[in-house]
Amino acid sequence: MGVYDTIIVGDREGQVKLSDDFATYRVGDTPAWFLPFSSYSIAMREGGFVNVTENHIVSWTDAPEHAAVIDKYGGSFGGPYLFNTEPSRG
């Protein structure tokens, strides 16, 4: 459990743990996250990618729009990143 920011783009909504501010962000907003990138895509657990271009949220798409892809916790990946949606098998 922790403190999450919420991203809302159209009818899609998800949460990220990048700043602990309880903030809500929409298209055009500048997130208060201090990452080494100004343009990146966030792999959302809810599916798809939130794309941030020049520090502004621009879209939520099925594929990342930027080479820098991070997970919802701020981890960086060199290419497309997908959450494992398969149920765990004991």
C-alpha positions as CSV (number, residue, x, y, z in Angstrom):
1,M,0.0,0.0,0.0
2,G,1.2,3.5,-0.5
3,V,0.4,7.0,-1.8
4,Y,-0.4,7.1,-5.5
5,D,-1.1,9.9,-8.1
6,T,-4.0,9.4,-10.4
7,I,-3.9,9.8,-14.2
8,I,-7.2,10.4,-16.1
9,V,-7.2,10.5,-19.9
10,G,-10.6,10.3,-21.5
11,D,-12.4,7.4,-20.0
12,R,-9.2,5.7,-18.8
13,E,-8.0,6.1,-15.3
14,G,-5.0,4.6,-13.4
15,Q,-2.6,5.2,-10.7
16,V,1.2,5.7,-10.5
17,K,3.5,5.8,-7.5
18,L,5.9,8.5,-8.7
19,S,5.6,11.5,-6.3
20,D,3.5,10.6,-3.3
21,D,1.4,13.8,-3.7
22,F,-2.1,12.4,-4.1
23,A,-2.3,14.5,-7.3
24,T,-4.6,14.0,-10.2
25,Y,-3.2,14.5,-13.7
26,R,-5.0,14.9,-17.0
27,V,-3.9,15.6,-20.7
28,G,-1.8,18.8,-20.8
29,D,-0.8,18.6,-17.2
30,T,2.9,18.7,-16.2
31,P,3.5,15.9,-13.7
32,A,5.6,16.8,-10.7
33,W,7.9,13.7,-11.2
34,F,11.6,14.2,-11.3
35,L,12.8,11.7,-13.9
36,P,15.9,11.8,-16.1
37,F,13.6,12.0,-19.1
38,S,11.3,14.8,-20.5
39,S,9.6,12.4,-22.9
40,Y,8.6,8.9,-21.8
41,S,5.8,6.3,-21.7
42,I,4.4,4.8,-18.5
43,A,3.3,1.2,-18.6
44,M,0.0,1.2,-16.8
45,R,-1.2,-1.8,-14.8
46,E,-4.7,-1.0,-16.1
47,G,-3.4,-1.6,-19.6
48,G,-1.7,0.6,-22.2
49,F,0.8,3.4,-21.8
50,V,0.4,7.0,-20.7
51,N,2.7,9.1,-22.9
52,V,4.5,12.2,-21.5
53,T,6.0,14.5,-24.2
54,E,8.2,17.4,-23.2
55,N,6.9,17.0,-19.6
56,H,3.2,17.1,-20.6
57,I,0.8,14.2,-20.5
58,V,-0.4,13.8,-24.1
59,S,-2.2,10.5,-24.5
60,W,-3.0,7.0,-23.2
61,T,-2.3,4.5,-26.0
62,D,-2.1,0.7,-26.5
63,A,1.6,1.0,-27.4
64,P,4.3,3.2,-26.0
65,E,5.2,6.3,-28.0
66,H,8.6,6.8,-26.6
67,A,11.8,4.7,-26.3
68,A,12.0,5.5,-22.6
69,V,9.4,3.3,-20.9
70,I,8.9,3.2,-17.1
71,D,6.7,1.2,-14.9
72,K,4.1,2.8,-12.6
73,Y,6.8,2.8,-9.8
74,G,9.3,4.8,-11.8
75,G,11.5,1.9,-12.9
76,S,13.2,2.3,-16.3
77,F,13.2,-0.2,-19.2
78,G,15.0,-0.2,-22.5
79,G,12.0,-1.1,-24.6
80,P,8.3,-2.1,-24.4
81,Y,7.3,-3.3,-20.9
82,L,4.2,-5.2,-20.2
83,F,2.8,-6.3,-16.8
84,N,2.4,-10.0,-16.4
85,T,-1.4,-10.5,-16.5
86,E,-1.3,-14.3,-16.2
87,P,-2.6,-15.7,-13.0
88,S,0.2,-17.1,-10.8
89,R,0.3,-20.9,-10.6
90,G,1.2,-22.4,-7.3
